[in-house]
Amino acid sequence: MNRSTTLASLLAMPSMPPHGSQGIAEEKLAQAEHLSRSGLPVSAIALAEQVRNEALANGSQQLYALSATRLSWYYFMTARYEEGAVHALEAIEIWQVMGDAVSEASCRCYYAWQLCQMGMPGAEQEAMQALRQAEMAGEPATLCLARNTVAVVLWMYKQFEQALDFSTAAIAVAREVGDPVKLGWWLINEGGIRGDLAAMKAEQGDRRELAAAIDHATRITQEALALALAHQDHWGARICLGNLAEFALHLGDTDRASAHMEHWQQLPGELGDRAITHYHHCNGRVLVAQGRIEEAIVALRAGVEHADQVNDLESGVPACQALAEAYERKGDFRSALHWHRAFHDHYVRYCTHTAQRSARIAATQYETEQLRSQSEAARREARALEVSNLELTQETDRLKKANLEDPLTGLYNRRAWEHAMAETQKAGSPFALAILDVDHFKHINDAFSHLAGDAVLRQIAAILSGLIRKSEFLARFGGEEFVLLMPGTGSAEALVLCERLRSAVEAWHWGEQNAALQVTISIGVASSDGTQEPTAILAAADALLYQAKAKGRNRVEAASAIGP
């Protein structure tokens, strides 16, 4: 059962009364929370996932929402931000249906943190909405979380002075709440904000108060470290030690920085992939500062290799940059150039990955909100009327149709395309498949705004839709990519059609939107005799698309039919 079906079915259920297994599930969640606070977030995830699945089987909205809320935070702790965001969105919708504003505010905080870490828009709106809800509810722990969330968002946007205002207010509440582990987390943020503010002023030439400011940040972080160690919060302790090492480097105290990294390595608990990469990166920087360049290169290479193994592009980008700088310090300019190129390659891949992830999160958010509003409408109607079986069937069909449409372009979405490919495979007939990608789309967003980028995607969808036949299936595949399924079409005919599509996009009067705007597309086309797996044809078309990009873009690359 996919995520949409799962959430739709749960939202459609009435809230179930407590049953015999409720207490057991709550005990599991309490144990998961203890694990997360003891530096074992991976184990906490496994336990909370059990509760989530049991809640779905038992139809318990509250337990499902509670476990999804916890999972959102645990995935944040392990740097699996996209999964954490999806769980937060699920929980937000259920808490809204249940009318639990306090729990909804907490979930919005977690969602804002995930968006921040992924470099995606919308974090500030989520954080401020959570703060308004928390202030209205007046629940101290949630208010503390919300103020911290606003502080973190402002911190990420380098609004350090404003961030400190919210962080200081949050810590004042946290000391009254009496949760030492969370107080430690908020102190970590306070220290980090003050440290980054001092570093920024120093970079701008104002080093007069650097030592005092870093000392202040260090004292706050040391208090957080003491709380973390006292309560065996090894996850928080590692963050503290990494920050303390960073502060020591700002003051040129490499011995102290090295001691913090040694302490980091000695801590027990589970190491997530991001934590391993971060350790190598931070340790490498300390070694560089100590002049131990060869050792630093070994550490930094280990960080890059691990980031690449787990496809952690967010960590891979700065790791490659640090390695290039280390080789430059060594005087090995050939290797420095190699790793600078690797840094550029990782950065390009990271930007693409971020855009794709942003599109997936946006689609999930839209889909989840739609499911909630639709389920609420269905419940109101059910309470007011005796709904016939026919009407219920029609409502179900309408929901299914809504789930097959891309909200931005009005085209079919990827789910609908997968269904169409499955039907084509069953038929066993020849077909052609094209992948169409907007050239330099990131530049369009950066130069003309994301609103302009959205308008370009909608216009391209309209152009393509007007040129294809009813038997052909056009869908938005994700981001700036479209796919076109052409049943019963040979490679030569498909090439002619795709060239017509490419030409039509290029010839469109884009200057009406902006005089400087020019838009083209690249297309990869593969054909099949109907006996291959759809994934093979998709991969072939994708490879041809990359050929089109490599040959200068604004072109069509096609291949003959693929046989068994």
C-alpha positions in Angstrom: 0.0 0.0 0.0 1.5 3.3 -1.0 1.7 6.5 1.2 -1.3 8.2 -0.4 -3.6 5.2 -0.1 -2.4 4.6 3.5 -3.1 8.2 4.6 -6.4 8.4 2.7 -7.6 5.2 4.3 -6.6 6.3 7.8 -8.1 9.8 7.5 -11.4 8.2 6.3 -11.6 6.1 9.5 -13.5 7.3 12.6 -11.3 7.9 15.6 -11.0 4.6 17.3 -11.4 4.2 21.1 -8.5 2.9 23.2 -8.0 -0.9 23.0 -5.9 -3.5 24.7 -2.8 -2.9 22.6 -2.8 0.9 23.1 -0.8 0.6 26.3 1.8 -1.6 24.7 2.2 0.7 21.7 2.6 3.7 24.1 5.3 1.8 26.0 7.1 1.1 22.7 7.0 4.8 21.8 8.3 5.7 25.3 11.2 3.2 24.7 11.8 4.7 21.3 12.0 8.2 22.9 14.5 6.9 25.4 16.6 5.4 22.7 16.7 8.6 20.7 17.8 10.6 23.8 20.5 8.0 24.4 22.2 8.5 21.1 20.4 5.5 19.4 18.1 7.2 16.8 18.4 4.3 14.3 17.0 1.9 16.9 14.3 4.4 17.8 13.2 4.6 14.2 12.8 0.8 14.0 10.6 0.8 17.1 8.5 3.8 16.1 7.9 2.2 12.7 6.5 -0.8 14.4 4.0 1.3 16.3 3.1 3.2 13.1 2.3 0.0 11.2 0.3 -1.4 14.2 -1.7 1.9 14.4 -2.6 1.6 10.7 -3.7 -2.0 11.2 -5.8 -1.0 14.2 -7.2 2.2 12.7 -5.8 4.4 15.5 -5.3 7.9 14.1 -3.8 9.2 17.4 -1.1 6.5 17.6 -0.4 6.8 13.9 0.0 10.6 14.2 2.1 10.3 17.4 4.5 7.7 15.9 4.8 9.7 12.6 5.6 12.8 14.7 8.3 10.9 16.6 9.7 9.4 13.3 10.0 12.9 11.8 12.4 13.9 14.6 14.3 10.6 14.6 14.8 10.9 10.8 16.1 14.4 11.4 18.6 13.1 13.9 19.9 10.7 11.3 19.9 13.4 8.6 17.3 11.6 6.5 15.5 14.8 6.0 13.2 14.0 3.1 11.8 11.0 4.9 11.4 13.1 8.1 9.5 15.7 6.1 7.0 13.2 4.7 6.3 11.8 8.2 5.8 15.3 9.5 3.3 16.2 6.7 1.3 13.0 7.4 1.2 13.8 11.1 0.2 17.5 10.6 -2.8 16.5 8.5 -4.0 13.9 11.1 -3.5 16.3 14.0 -5.5 18.9 12.1 -8.4 16.5 11.6 -8.3 15.6 15.3 -8.1 19.2 16.3 -4.9 18.9 18.3 -3.3 22.3 17.8 -0.4 21.6 20.2 0.7 18.4 18.4 0.2 20.1 15.1 2.5 22.9 16.1 5.2 20.5 17.2 5.0 18.7 13.8 5.2 22.0 11.9 8.4 22.7 13.8 10.0 19.4 12.8 8.9 20.0 9.2 10.4 23.5 9.2 13.7 22.0 10.5 13.7 19.4 7.7 13.1 22.1 5.1 15.9 24.2 6.5 18.4 21.4 6.3 17.4 20.6 2.7 17.8 24.2 1.7 14.2 24.3 0.6 11.7 27.3 0.7 8.8 27.5 3.1 10.6 26.9 6.4 9.9 30.4 7.7 6.2 30.1 7.0 6.0 26.8 8.8 8.0 28.0 11.8 5.9 31.2 12.2 2.6 29.3 11.9 3.9 26.8 14.6 4.8 29.7 16.8 1.4 31.3 16.5 -0.3 28.0 17.3 2.0 27.4 20.3 1.4 30.9 21.6 -2.4 30.4 21.4 -2.2 27.0 23.1 0.1 28.3 25.8 1.8 24.9 26.4 5.4 25.8 27.6 7.3 22.9 26.0 5.7 23.4 22.6 6.2 27.2 22.9 9.9 26.6 23.6 10.2 24.3 20.6 8.5 26.8 18.3 10.7 29.7 19.4 13.8 27.5 18.9 12.5 26.6 15.4 12.1 30.2 14.5 15.6 30.9 15.8 17.1 28.0 13.7 15.3 29.2 10.6 16.6 32.8 11.1 20.1 31.3 11.9 20.1 29.4 8.6 19.2 32.7 6.8 22.1 34.4 8.6 19.8 36.7 10.6 21.9 36.1 13.7 20.7 39.0 15.9 17.0 38.1 15.4 17.8 34.5 15.8 19.4 35.2 19.2 16.3 37.0 20.4 14.1 33.9 19.8 16.8 31.5 21.1 17.3 33.4 24.3 13.6 33.5 25.0 13.3 29.8 24.2 16.0 28.9 26.7 14.4 30.9 29.4 11.2 28.8 29.0 13.2 25.6 28.7 14.9 26.1 32.0 11.4 26.4 33.5 10.1 23.3 31.7 12.7 21.1 33.3 13.6 18.8 30.4 17.5 18.7 30.6 18.0 16.9 27.3 16.0 19.3 25.3 17.5 22.3 27.2 20.8 20.9 26.0 19.6 20.9 22.4 18.5 24.5 22.6 21.7 25.5 24.2 23.6 23.9 21.3 21.6 26.2 18.9 22.3 29.3 21.1 26.1 28.5 21.1 26.0 27.8 17.3 24.3 31.1 16.5 26.7 33.1 18.7 29.7 31.3 17.2 28.6 31.9 13.6 27.8 35.6 14.4 31.3 36.1 15.7 32.8 34.3 12.7 30.9 36.4 10.3 32.0 39.6 12.0 35.6 38.4 11.9 35.3 37.6 8.2 34.1 41.2 7.6 37.2 42.5 9.4 35.8 43.1 12.8 37.9 40.9 15.1 37.8 43.2 18.2 35.3 41.0 20.1 36.0 37.6 18.5 37.7 36.1 21.5 35.0 37.2 23.9 32.2 36.2 21.6 33.7 32.7 20.9 34.3 32.3 24.7 30.6 33.1 25.3 29.6 30.5 22.6 32.0 28.0 24.1 30.6 28.4 27.6 27.0 27.9 26.4 28.0 24.8 24.4 30.0 23.4 27.3 26.9 23.6 29.4 25.0 21.8 26.7 27.7 19.1 26.6 27.6 18.6 30.3 23.8 18.1 30.1 24.2 15.7 27.2 26.9 13.6 28.9 25.0 13.5 32.2 21.9 12.1 30.5 23.8 9.9 28.0 22.6 11.9 25.0 25.5 10.9 22.8 23.9 12.4 19.7 23.7 15.8 21.3 27.2 15.4 22.8 28.7 14.8 19.3 27.1 18.0 18.0 28.5 19.9 21.0 32.1 18.5 20.5 32.0 19.3 16.8 30.9 22.9 17.5 33.5 23.2 20.3 36.2 22.1 17.9 35.0 24.7 15.4 35.1 27.4 18.0 38.7 26.4 19.0 39.8 26.7 15.4 38.4 30.2 15.2 40.8 31.1 18.0 43.7 29.1 16.5 43.7 26.6 19.4 44.3 23.5 17.4 45.3 21.4 20.4 41.9 22.0 22.1 40.1 21.4 18.8 42.0 18.1 18.4 41.1 17.0 22.0 37.4 17.7 21.2 37.6 15.5 18.1 39.3 12.7 20.1 36.5 12.9 22.7 33.9 12.8 19.8 35.4 9.5 18.6 35.4 7.9 22.0 31.6 8.4 22.6 29.3 5.3 22.4 26.0 5.2 20.5 24.9 4.8 16.9 26.7 6.7 14.1 24.5 7.8 11.3 26.0 8.3 7.8 25.9 12.1 8.1 27.7 11.9 11.5 30.5 9.8 10.0 31.1 12.2 7.1 30.9 15.2 9.4 33.5 13.7 11.7 36.0 13.1 8.9 35.4 16.6 7.6 35.8 18.3 11.0 38.8 16.2 11.9 40.4 16.9 8.6 40.1 20.6 9.1 41.7 20.4 12.6 44.6 18.4 11.1 45.0 21.0 8.4 45.1 23.8 11.0 47.8 21.8 12.8 49.8 21.6 9.6 49.4 17.8 9.5 48.4 17.9 5.8 49.0 14.3 4.9 46.9 13.1 7.8 44.3 15.7 7.0 44.1 14.5 3.4 43.5 10.9 4.6 40.7 12.0 6.9 39.1 14.3 4.2 39.3 11.6 1.6 37.6 9.2 4.0 34.8 11.7 4.4 34.3 12.2 0.6 34.4 8.4 0.0 31.8 7.8 2.7 29.6 10.6 1.5 29.7 9.2 -2.0 29.0 5.7 -0.8 25.7 6.8 0.8 24.9 9.4 -1.8 25.1 12.2 0.7 25.7 15.2 -1.6 25.0 17.8 1.0 28.1 16.6 2.9 30.1 15.6 -0.2 30.2 19.2 -1.5 32.1 20.8 1.4 34.1 17.7 1.8 35.5 17.9 -1.7 36.1 21.7 -1.3 38.1 21.0 1.9 40.1 18.3 0.2 41.0 20.7 -2.7 42.1 23.3 -0.2 44.2 20.7 1.7 46.0 19.6 -1.5 46.6 23.3 -2.3 48.2 23.8 1.2 50.4 20.8 0.4 51.5 22.4 -2.9 50.0 19.5 -5.0 48.1 21.8 -7.4 47.3 18.9 -9.8 45.4 17.1 -7.1 43.9 20.3 -5.8 42.5 21.0 -9.3 41.1 17.4 -9.5 39.2 17.9 -6.2 38.1 21.3 -7.1 36.5 19.8 -10.2 35.0 17.1 -8.0 33.6 19.8 -5.8 32.0 21.5 -8.8 30.6 18.1 -10.0 29.2 17.4 -6.5 27.7 20.9 -6.3 25.9 20.5 -9.7 24.6 17.1 -8.6 23.5 18.6 -5.3 21.6 21.4 -7.0 19.8 18.9 -9.2 19.1 16.7 -6.2 17.7 19.6 -4.2 15.4 20.7 -7.0 14.1 17.2 -7.5 13.6 16.7 -3.7 11.8 20.1 -3.5 9.5 19.0 -6.2 8.8 15.7 -4.4 8.1 17.4 -1.1 5.9 20.0 -2.8 3.9 17.2 -4.5 3.6 15.3 -1.2 2.4 18.4 0.6 -0.2 19.1 -2.0 -1.3 15.5 -2.1 -1.6 15.3 1.6 -3.5 18.5 1.9 -5.9 17.4 -0.8 -6.4 14.0 0.9 -7.2 15.7 4.2 -9.7 18.2 2.7 -11.3 15.5 0.6 -11.6 13.2 3.6 -13.1 16.0 5.7 -15.7 16.7 3.0 -16.5 13.1 2.8 -17.1 12.8 6.5 -19.3 15.9 6.7 -21.4 14.5 3.8 -21.6 11.1 5.5 -22.9 12.8 8.7 -25.5 14.9 6.9 -26.8 12.4 4.4 -27.4 8.7 3.9 -24.8 8.3 1.2 -25.6 5.6 -1.4 -23.1 3.0 -2.4 -23.1 4.5 -5.9 -22.2 8.0 -4.6 -19.4 6.5 -2.5 -18.0 4.7 -5.5 -18.1 7.9 -7.5 -16.2 9.8 -4.8 -13.5 7.1 -4.7 -13.1 7.4 -8.4 -12.8 11.1 -8.2 -10.1 10.9 -5.5 -8.2 8.3 -7.7 -8.3 10.7 -10.6 -7.1 13.6 -8.5 -4.1 11.5 -7.4 -3.1 11.0 -11.1 -2.8 14.6 -12.0 0.2 16.9 -11.7 -1.0 20.1 -9.9 1.3 22.5 -11.6 0.9 21.6 -15.3 -2.4 19.7 -15.3 -0.7 16.8 -17.0 -0.7 13.3 -15.8 1.8 12.6 -13.0 4.4 9.9 -12.5 1.9 7.6 -10.9 -0.4 7.8 -13.8 2.5 7.2 -16.2 3.6 4.1 -14.4 0.0 2.7 -14.7 0.0 3.5 -18.5 3.4 1.8 -18.9 2.1 -1.3 -17.1 -0.9 -1.4 -19.5 1.4 -1.0 -22.5 3.6 -3.8 -21.2 0.5 -6.1 -20.8 -0.5 -5.4 -24.4 2.9 -6.5 -25.7 2.7 -4.1 -28.7 5.5 -1.9 -30.0 5.9 1.6 -28.6 8.2 4.5 -28.4 9.2 6.5 -25.3 10.6 10.0 -25.1 12.0 11.9 -22.1 11.9 15.7 -22.6 13.9 18.0 -20.3 14.0 21.8 -20.2 17.4 23.1 -20.9 19.1 25.3 -18.3 16.0 25.3 -16.1 17.9 26.2 -13.0 19.2 29.3 -14.8 15.6 30.2 -15.7 14.6 29.9 -12.0 17.6 31.9 -10.8 17.5 34.6 -13.4 13.7 35.1 -13.8 12.3 33.7 -10.5 10.7 30.4 -9.6 7.3 31.9 -10.6 8.6 32.4 -14.1 10.0 28.8 -14.0 6.5 27.5 -13.1 5.0 29.5 -15.9 7.5 28.0 -18.4 6.6 24.5 -17.3 2.9 25.2 -17.7 3.4 26.7 -21.1 5.6 23.8 -22.3 2.9 21.4 -21.1 0.3 23.3 -23.1 2.5 23.3 -26.3 3.3 19.6 -26.1 -0.4 18.7 -25.3 -1.5 20.6 -28.4 0.8 18.6 -30.7 0.3 15.0 -29.6 -2.5 12.6 -30.5 -5.2 11.3 -28.2 -3.5 7.8 -28.2 -0.3 9.2 -26.9 0.3 9.7 -23.2 2.1 12.8 -21.8 3.1 13.2 -18.2 5.2 15.4 -16.0 7.9 13.0 -14.7 9.2 15.4 -12.0 11.0 18.7 -11.9 11.6 20.0 -15.4 11.2 16.5 -17.0 8.3 15.2 -19.1 7.7 11.7 -20.6 5.8 10.9 -23.7 4.5 7.4 -24.4 3.7 6.7 -28.0 1.9 3.3 -28.4 2.2 1.6 -31.8 4.8 4.1 -32.9 8.1 3.2 -34.6 11.4 4.9 -34.1 11.3 7.0 -37.3 7.8 8.3 -36.6 8.7 9.0 -33.0 11.7 11.0 -34.1 9.6 13.1 -36.5 7.1 13.9 -33.7 9.7 14.7 -31.1 11.6 17.0 -33.5 8.3 18.8 -34.1 7.8 19.2 -30.3 11.4 20.5 -29.8 10.9 23.0 -32.7 7.6 24.2 -31.3 9.0 24.9 -27.9 12.0 26.8 -29.4 9.7 28.8 -31.7 7.3 29.9 -29.0 7.2 33.6 -28.3 8.9 33.5 -24.9 9.7 37.2 -25.1 6.1 37.9 -24.2 6.8 36.7 -20.7 10.3 38.3 -20.5 12.3 39.9 -23.3 15.4 38.1 -22.2 13.8 34.7 -21.8 14.7 31.9 -24.2 13.5 28.3 -23.7 14.5 25.1 -25.4 14.2 21.4 -24.6 16.3 18.3 -25.2 14.8 14.9 -25.9 15.9 11.3 -25.8 13.8 8.8 -27.7 13.9 5.0 -27.5 11.7 2.4 -29.2 10.6 -1.1 -28.2 9.1 -4.1 -30.0 7.0 -4.6 -26.8 8.9 -7.5 -25.3 11.2 -5.5 -22.9 10.8 -4.3 -19.4 9.6 -0.7 -19.4 12.5 0.3 -17.1 15.0 -0.8 -19.8 13.3 1.5 -22.4 13.2 4.3 -19.9 16.9 3.9 -19.1 17.7 3.9 -22.9 15.7 7.1 -23.4 17.4 8.7 -20.4 20.8 7.8 -21.7 19.9 9.4 -25.1 18.7 12.5 -23.3 22.1 12.8 -21.7 23.6 12.5 -25.1 21.4 15.3 -26.3 22.6 17.5 -23.4 26.2 16.6 -24.0 26.0 17.5 -27.7 24.8 21.0 -26.9 21.1 20.7 -25.9 18.1 21.8 -27.9 18.2 18.6 -29.9 16.7 15.1 -30.2 18.7 11.9 -29.9 16.9 8.7 -30.9 17.7 5.0 -31.1 16.2 2.2 -33.1 13.9 -0.4 -31.5 15.5 -2.5 -28.7 15.0 -6.2 -29.2 15.2 -9.0 -26.7 
